[in-house]
Amino acid sequence: IGQALQTCAEAIRKALDEYNKQASLLNPPRPKLRWEELIDLSSVGAFDLLRNARQDICELKWADPLHQEATHLYFNIQRAQEELTCCNVEVHQILTSMYNEHLDYWHAVALSIIPNPTLACKLSKRWVERDCINTCVARRLQQIALLPGFSGALEIGQ
């Protein structure tokens, strides 16, 4: 990570040097940027470099902080709706997986109890542990199902 950061910093320094060289050749010359100023810049509106371009982008609608925030919120809502859809599906998948695991343990213990009682005992202990965990998970899934926007089903699939 350190080497990647160093490489990026060197590339930025070279770009800064090139900008300063070209800025001094313009008529009228543009102000030079210092490394410290460049590091302090955190938003599009803070870039004096862009203000001195052919078109002052700070006057465009997308550069307005209110428009930026509205766009950010819009896309967050879109992602949240996608997450709800995924959640509706994943709750169903988790319940099905827990049910199948329960059945698998039941079958494994039943099949091994006569030929290998030691294995059946170990499997049975593991089964009890997993059922305790899955009970906690099932309670959480019930809480999720009560949240606004949840439209999935608390059902076991095939």
Secondary structure, DSSP 8 states (H G I E B T S, - for coil): -HHHHHHHHHHHHHHHHHHHHHHHHSSS------HHHHHH--SGGG-HHHHTSSS-GGGSGGGSHHHHHHHHHHHHHHHHHHHHHHHHHHHHHHHHHHHHHHHHHHHHHHHHTTT-HHHHHHHHHHHHHHHHHHHHHHHHHHHHHTSTT---------
